[in-house]
Amino acid sequence: MGEAIGQVIGLAVGIAISPVPIAAVILMMFSGRARANSAAFMVAWIAGIAVVTTVVTLIPGLEADDGEPGTAAGWVKLVLGLLLVLVALRQWRSRPQAGDEPELPGWMARIDTMKSGAAFGLGFLLSAVNPKNLLLGIAAGAAIGSAGLAGGEIAVVITAFTLLAAVTVIVPVVGFLLAGDRMDRTLDATKDWLIRNNSVVMAVLLVVLGVNLLGDGISILS
């Protein structure tokens, strides 16, 4: 079980360091429904990560008969690694040039008028359907499903992965719910930095994770 957790830590960090969703939940903390919306977003963010990882973990054929990762797991990692590298290249090419203001997604302008249901839906989409997070969740599920774990151990590893992947949303939301306006200055500065450096941070991280998955996939298939 410890080995499985070790395999998914990097993938969890990849989801955790997601500048746009973190900036989105911080913007919600400055909206008219700050507490309800940020809490709904956090719950959906956690649920989305857990759902994707669990569904992939339960796919048959990831584990070979000898308890080692099967061919299916090798191909999944190989394809995911390639896709992550391609996403990283796209992120790098879309980075703002020196002196340019980063372009914000159109939905961010509507966060202030969102209700809790919309905030929940946004959180789930960004965690479970966003291409980068979806790929990382699938990779984690493939790693867990091919690790030869018992049912209880699988649940523990998925829980640990989900909490680590969601920690960068959980911490600011819980801190805001407890501390309120005292966190405004810190949150605002964090949001600005995340938006400004989103493309570069994600490009570097995805290249590292993608190359690692490519190596794992080749190792399993060879």
C-alpha positions in Angstrom: 0.0 0.0 0.0 2.8 2.4 0.8 4.3 1.8 -2.7 0.9 2.6 -4.3 0.7 5.9 -2.3 4.2 6.7 -3.4 3.3 6.2 -7.0 0.3 8.6 -6.9 1.9 11.4 -4.8 3.3 13.2 -7.8 0.0 13.0 -9.6 -1.9 14.4 -6.6 0.5 17.3 -6.5 -0.1 17.8 -10.2 -3.9 18.3 -9.4 -3.2 20.3 -6.2 -1.1 22.8 -8.1 -4.0 23.9 -10.3 -3.7 27.7 -10.4 -7.0 28.5 -12.2 -9.3 26.5 -9.8 -7.6 27.9 -6.8 -8.0 31.4 -8.2 -11.7 30.6 -8.9 -12.4 29.6 -5.3 -10.6 32.6 -4.0 -12.7 34.8 -6.2 -15.8 33.1 -4.7 -14.6 34.3 -1.3 -15.1 37.9 -2.4 -18.5 37.3 -3.8 -21.9 37.9 -2.3 -22.4 34.3 -1.4 -18.8 33.7 -0.3 -19.3 31.1 2.4 -21.9 28.9 0.7 -20.3 29.1 -2.7 -16.7 28.4 -1.6 -17.9 25.4 0.6 -20.0 24.0 -2.4 -17.0 24.4 -4.7 -14.7 22.6 -2.2 -17.1 19.7 -1.8 -17.5 19.3 -5.5 -13.7 19.6 -6.1 -13.1 16.7 -3.6 -16.0 14.6 -5.1 -14.8 15.0 -8.7 -11.3 13.8 -7.9 -12.6 10.9 -5.9 -15.1 9.8 -8.6 -12.6 9.8 -11.5 -10.0 8.0 -9.5 -12.4 5.3 -8.2 -14.0 4.6 -11.5 -10.6 4.0 -13.2 -9.3 2.0 -10.3 -12.2 -0.5 -10.7 -11.6 -1.1 -14.4 -10.7 -4.8 -14.9 -7.5 -5.8 -16.5 -5.2 -3.3 -14.9 -3.5 -6.0 -12.8 -1.9 -9.0 -14.3 -2.4 -12.5 -12.9 1.0 -12.4 -11.1 0.0 -9.3 -9.2 2.2 -7.0 -11.3 0.8 -4.1 -13.4 -0.9 -5.6 -16.6 -0.5 -4.6 -20.2 -3.6 -2.5 -20.0 -2.0 -0.4 -17.3 1.2 0.0 -19.3 -0.7 1.3 -22.3 -2.8 3.6 -20.2 0.3 5.2 -18.7 2.0 5.4 -22.0 -0.9 7.2 -23.7 -1.5 9.5 -20.6 2.1 10.4 -20.5 2.1 11.5 -24.1 -1.1 13.5 -23.6 0.3 15.3 -20.6 3.4 16.3 -22.5 1.1 17.6 -25.3 -1.0 19.6 -22.8 2.2 21.0 -21.3 3.4 22.2 -24.7 0.0 23.9 -25.2 0.2 25.5 -21.8 3.7 26.8 -22.5 2.8 28.3 -25.9 -0.2 30.0 -24.3 1.8 31.7 -21.5 1.5 35.6 -21.5 4.6 37.4 -22.9 6.5 39.9 -20.8 4.3 43.0 -20.2 1.1 41.2 -21.2 -1.8 40.8 -18.9 -3.0 37.1 -18.6 -6.3 36.4 -20.3 -8.9 35.2 -17.8 -11.5 32.6 -18.7 -14.9 34.1 -19.4 -16.6 32.2 -16.6 -14.5 33.9 -14.0 -16.3 37.2 -14.7 -19.6 35.5 -13.7 -18.4 34.0 -10.4 -19.7 37.0 -8.4 -23.3 36.2 -9.5 -23.2 32.4 -9.1 -25.4 30.5 -6.8 -24.3 27.5 -4.7 -25.5 25.0 -7.3 -23.5 26.6 -10.0 -20.5 26.8 -7.8 -20.8 23.1 -7.1 -21.1 22.3 -10.8 -18.1 24.4 -11.6 -16.0 22.7 -8.9 -16.9 19.3 -10.2 -16.2 20.2 -13.8 -12.8 21.7 -13.0 -11.8 18.6 -11.0 -13.3 15.8 -13.0 -13.7 17.1 -16.6 -10.9 19.6 -16.9 -8.5 17.8 -19.3 -5.3 18.1 -17.2 -7.0 16.9 -13.9 -8.9 14.2 -15.8 -5.7 12.8 -17.2 -4.0 12.9 -13.8 -7.0 11.2 -12.1 -7.0 8.5 -14.7 -3.3 8.0 -14.2 -3.8 7.7 -10.5 -6.6 5.2 -10.9 -4.5 3.1 -13.2 -1.7 3.1 -10.7 -3.9 2.1 -7.8 -5.9 -0.5 -9.8 -2.7 -2.2 -11.0 -1.0 -2.3 -7.5 -2.6 -5.6 -6.4 -4.3 -4.1 -3.3 -7.2 -5.4 -1.2 -10.5 -3.5 -1.1 -9.7 -1.7 2.2 -6.2 -0.7 1.0 -7.6 0.7 -2.2 -10.0 2.8 -0.2 -7.2 4.2 1.9 -5.0 5.0 -1.1 -7.8 6.7 -2.9 -8.7 8.7 0.2 -5.1 9.8 0.7 -4.7 10.7 -3.0 -7.9 12.7 -3.0 -7.1 14.7 0.1 -3.6 15.5 -1.1 -4.9 16.5 -4.5 -7.6 18.7 -3.0 -5.5 20.3 -0.2 -4.9 23.5 -2.0 -8.6 24.1 -2.2 -9.5 22.7 1.2 -7.0 24.8 3.2 -8.0 28.3 1.9 -11.7 27.5 2.1 -11.5 26.1 5.6 -9.2 29.1 6.6 -11.7 31.5 5.1 -14.7 29.9 6.9 -12.8 30.2 10.2 -11.0 33.5 9.8 -13.2 35.4 7.4 -12.1 38.9 6.3 -8.8 38.6 8.0 -7.5 36.5 5.1 -8.6 39.0 2.4 -5.1 40.5 1.7 -3.3 37.2 1.5 -6.0 35.6 -0.7 -6.0 38.5 -3.1 -2.2 38.4 -3.5 -2.3 34.7 -4.0 -5.0 34.9 -6.6 -3.1 37.5 -8.7 0.1 35.4 -8.6 -1.7 32.2 -9.6 -3.4 33.8 -12.6 -0.2 35.5 -13.7 1.9 32.3 -13.6 -0.6 29.7 -14.4 0.7 28.6 -17.8 4.4 28.4 -16.8 3.7 26.5 -13.6 1.5 23.9 -15.2 3.7 23.5 -18.3 6.7 22.6 -16.2 4.8 20.3 -13.9 3.0 18.4 -16.6 6.2 17.8 -18.6 7.7 16.2 -15.5 4.6 14.1 -14.8 4.2 13.1 -18.4 7.7 12.0 -18.9 7.5 9.9 -15.7 4.3 8.2 -16.9 5.9 7.5 -20.3 8.8 5.9 -18.5 6.5 3.8 -16.4 4.4 2.7 -19.4 7.5 1.7 -21.4 8.8 -0.2 -18.4 5.6 -2.2 -18.0 5.3 -3.0 -21.7 8.9 -4.0 -22.2 
